[in-house]
Amino acid sequence: MNASDSTPSNRRIELYDTTLRDGTQGEGVTLTLLDKLKITQRLDELGFDYIEGGYPLSNPKDVAYFQQVRDLNLQHAKVCAFGMTRRKSIAASEDVGMNALVDSQAPVITIVGKTWDLHVEQILSVSLEENLDMIRDSIAFCNSAEHVEQVFYDAEHFFDGYKANPDYALKTLQAALDGGAARLVLCDTNGGSLPGFVKNTVTTLQEKLPDAQLAIHTHNDSGLAVANSLAAVESGAVQVQGTINGIGERCGNVDLITIAANLSLKLEHTCLNDKESLAGLTKLSRYVYELANQNLVPGQPYVGSGAFAHKGGMHVHAVRKIAYSYEHVSPDAVGNTRRILVSELSGASNIAETLGKKFNIESDRELQQKVLVKVQDLENEGFQFEAATASFELLLHEALGQKPDFWNLDHYRCVILKRNGDPSSTEAIVKLCVNDDLEHTVAEGDGPVNALDGALRKALMPHYSSLGRVHLIDYKVRVVNPNAESAAKVRVIATFRVQDDTNGSSKHFTTIGVNENIVDASWQAITDAFTYHLIESQTTAPAANT
């Protein structure tokens, strides 16, 4: 019988989060002290077991973190301080790094040490025996501190080291156990191992070190971090280390969002607090993206905006009848939502499912087909409505003959002045008729889009004051037909936020514009946004003069 055969099918698998330390080693990832404390609170609320706060000797921010995290009323998670083994030829008690770890007052300390003989001899430049002493002494010293509850040993480059010299790699683990390590963390630091090798290695270690509690820490350089982590769990590992959204150095760490969902929904193991916590994974994922100032990944498993998005007409038709025919789990289980995309690949079912109830056209097949043909024609011109739902709703309003005219444009004009050596300046002029009043306004801006937005607001705000709550928060430009070079048609995707002043909440929507002229494409997106907002806020106005 191997280790996996004797492993209970339903176990509590510990989740050890290292977003605040390993995650911030990813390119472009930075977190403030306040960000780190906020993420700590969120992770604790969902039931993460361990939160690695950082290396208390590396920078003032991490020192401050370990001081301030003590003021958080954490209900479940234990905070971990991360550091390296003592330096060579010095007692652990005299090593500044060792003392910094103990002085952090963290209840859990994680020590990283060298497992690969290549690193020991050629990078650390110490003997193999000295390295074993460094591991053993460091863990024992941390364990001797009265406030330390557990010491974990991160076996860096374990799988590479085990492949090169299995006997020595095993000795490093035994040295950690001799020092009192509560967990032996097997690290696939280079991210190059395969699931079969990970599974067989963990199984072998379970047999050779029957009293050890094994954990897994994988990187995603081969795209197998999740598979490798699950293989280790299948062979008996009790803990998975990783980061939220898989952020981290090079190709990143294993994504604990995906791990938590797979462990709970696929393997029926216990992690996090409960089903309600599992349903908080989508919000957690997006919260960390926001604090880290990173873009969401639409195709991220379970929690991505595209994880439960259906575009093909045949797929949508099936999902409307039996959801699980094209969804491996319910979106609600992880706090996500189903999205029906509208594009040239759509069928009438997409139209009905997307906005059928809102527009009362669920049974109007003729109108659905009419809208579908219009969508296909527009997408052929470069439009893309799957990312611009607000513009698509305006298309439906128009098809139903219900799109109001809140104003009538006479003309707009942009003037850009550039003198050699001086910054450019832009002035926009807008002339339009609204509610029988002629508005002729001018505004300066950082560029034509900003200036036009300002001039249009000046003209409309006296009539529709709620437009003051509509703010542009994202603006993307994409060339549609690059072969046309500088005369190419461009697609502008603009995202807006509407602030609710009564409760502080906000909602977002996206519009689109396509034209050979980037300014005109931007004008389409801005005017669509204002029109959509006025319709949604149920503002009524008489038809503009013609």
Rosetta blueprint (number, residue, H / E / L):
1 M L
2 N L
3 A H
4 S H
5 D H
6 S H
7 T L
8 P L
9 S L
10 N L
11 R L
12 R E
13 I L
14 E E
15 L E
16 Y E
17 D E
18 T L
19 T L
20 L L
21 R L
22 D L
23 G H
24 T H
25 Q H
26 G L
27 E L
28 G L
29 V L
30 T L
31 L L
32 T L
33 L H
34 L H
35 D H
36 K H
37 L H
38 K H
39 I H
40 T H
41 Q H
42 R H
43 L H
44 D H
45 E H
46 L H
47 G L
48 F L
49 D L
50 Y E
51 I E
52 E E
53 G E
54 G E
55 Y L
56 P L
57 L L
58 S L
59 N L
60 P H
61 K H
62 D H
63 V H
64 A H
65 Y H
66 F H
67 Q H
68 Q H
69 V H
70 R H
71 D H
72 L L
73 N L
74 L L
75 Q L
76 H L
77 A L
78 K E
79 V E
80 C E
81 A E
82 F E
83 G E
84 M E
85 T L
86 R L
87 R L
88 K L
89 S L
90 I L
91 A L
92 A H
93 S H
94 E H
95 D L
96 V H
97 G H
98 M H
99 N H
100 A H
101 L H
102 V H
103 D H
104 S L
105 Q L
106 A L
107 P L
108 V E
109 I E
110 T E
111 I E
112 V E
113 G E
114 K E
115 T L
116 W L
117 D H
118 L H
119 H H
120 V H
121 E H
122 Q H
123 I H
124 L H
125 S L
126 V L
127 S L
128 L H
129 E H
130 E H
131 N H
132 L H
133 D H
134 M H
135 I H
136 R H
137 D H
138 S H
139 I H
140 A H
141 F H
142 C H
143 N H
144 S L
145 A L
146 E L
147 H L
148 V L
149 E L
150 Q E
151 V E
152 F E
153 Y E
154 D E
155 A E
156 E E
157 H L
158 F H
159 F H
160 D H
161 G H
162 Y H
163 K H
164 A H
165 N L
166 P H
167 D H
168 Y H
169 A H
170 L H
171 K H
172 T H
173 L H
174 Q H
175 A H
176 A H
177 L H
178 D H
179 G H
180 G L
181 A L
182 A L
183 R E
184 L E
185 V E
186 L E
187 C E
188 D E
189 T L
190 N L
191 G L
192 G L
193 S L
194 L L
195 P H
196 G H
197 F H
198 V H
199 K H
200 N H
201 T H
202 V H
203 T H
204 T H
205 L H
206 Q H
207 E H
208 K H
209 L L
210 P L
211 D L
212 A L
213 Q L
214 L E
215 A E
216 I E
217 H E
218 T E
219 H E
220 N L
221 D L
222 S L
223 G L
224 L L
225 A H
226 V H
227 A H
228 N H
229 S H
230 L H
231 A H
232 A H
233 V H
234 E H
235 S L
236 G L
237 A L
238 V L
239 Q E
240 V E
241 Q E
242 G E
243 T E
244 I H
245 N H
246 G H
247 I L
248 G L
249 E L
250 R L
251 C L
252 G L
253 N E
254 V L
255 D E
256 L H
257 I H
258 T H
259 I H
260 A H
261 A H
262 N H
263 L H
264 S H
265 L H
266 K H
267 L L
268 E L
269 H L
270 T E
271 C L
272 L L
273 N L
274 D L
275 K H
276 E H
277 S H
278 L H
279 A L
280 G L
281 L H
282 T H
283 K H
284 L H
285 S H
286 R H
287 Y H
288 V H
289 Y H
290 E H
291 L H
292 A L
293 N L
294 Q L
295 N L
296 L L
297 V L
298 P L
299 G L
300 Q L
301 P L
302 Y L
303 V L
304 G L
305 S L
306 G L
307 A L
308 F L
309 A E
310 H E
311 K L
312 G L
313 G H
314 M H
315 H H
316 V H
317 H H
318 A H
319 V H
320 R H
321 K H
322 I L
323 A H
324 Y H
325 S H
326 Y L
327 E L
328 H L
329 V L
330 S L
331 P H
332 D H
333 A H
334 V H
335 G L
336 N L
337 T L
338 R L
339 R E
340 I E
341 L L
342 V L
343 S L
344 E L
345 L L
346 S L
347 G L
348 A H
349 S H
350 N H
351 I H
352 A H
353 E H
354 T H
355 L H
356 G H
357 K H
358 K H
359 F H
360 N L
361 I L
362 E L
363 S L
364 D L
365 R H
366 E H
367 L H
368 Q H
369 Q H
370 K H
371 V H
372 L H
373 V H
374 K H
375 V H
376 Q H
377 D H
378 L H
379 E H
380 N H
381 E H
382 G L
383 F L
384 Q L
385 F H
386 E H
387 A H
388 A L
389 T H
390 A H
391 S H
392 F H
393 E H
394 L H
395 L H
396 L H
397 H H
398 E H
399 A H
400 L L
401 G L
402 Q L
403 K L
404 P L
405 D L
406 F L
407 W L
408 N E
409 L E
410 D E
411 H E
412 Y E
413 R E
414 C E
415 V E
416 I E
417 L E
418 K L
419 R L
420 N L
421 G L
422 D L
423 P L
424 S L
425 S E
426 T E
427 E E
428 A E
429 I E
430 V E
431 K E
432 L E
433 C E
434 V E
435 N L
436 D L
437 D E
438 L E
439 E E
440 H E
441 T E
442 V E
443 A E
444 E E
445 G E
446 D L
447 G L
448 P H
449 V H
450 N H
451 A H
452 L H
453 D H
454 G H
455 A H
456 L H
457 R H
458 K H
459 A H
460 L H
461 M L
462 P L
463 H L
464 Y L
465 S H
466 S H
467 L H
468 G H
469 R H
470 V E
471 H E
472 L E
473 I E
474 D E
475 Y E
476 K E
477 V E
478 R E
479 V E
480 V L
481 N L
482 P H
483 N H
484 A H
485 E H
486 S H
487 A H
488 A L
489 K L
490 V E
491 R E
492 V E
493 I E
494 A E
495 T E
496 F E
497 R E
498 V E
499 Q E
500 D L
501 D L
502 T L
503 N L
504 G L
505 S L
506 S E
507 K E
508 H E
509 F E
510 T E
511 T E
512 I E
513 G E
514 V E
515 N E
516 E L
517 N L
518 I H
519 V H
520 D H
521 A H
522 S H
523 W H
524 Q H
525 A H
526 I H
527 T H
528 D H
529 A H
530 F H
531 T H
532 Y H
533 H H
534 L H
535 I H
536 E H
537 S L
538 Q L
539 T L
540 T L
541 A L
542 P L
543 A L
544 A L
545 N L
546 T L
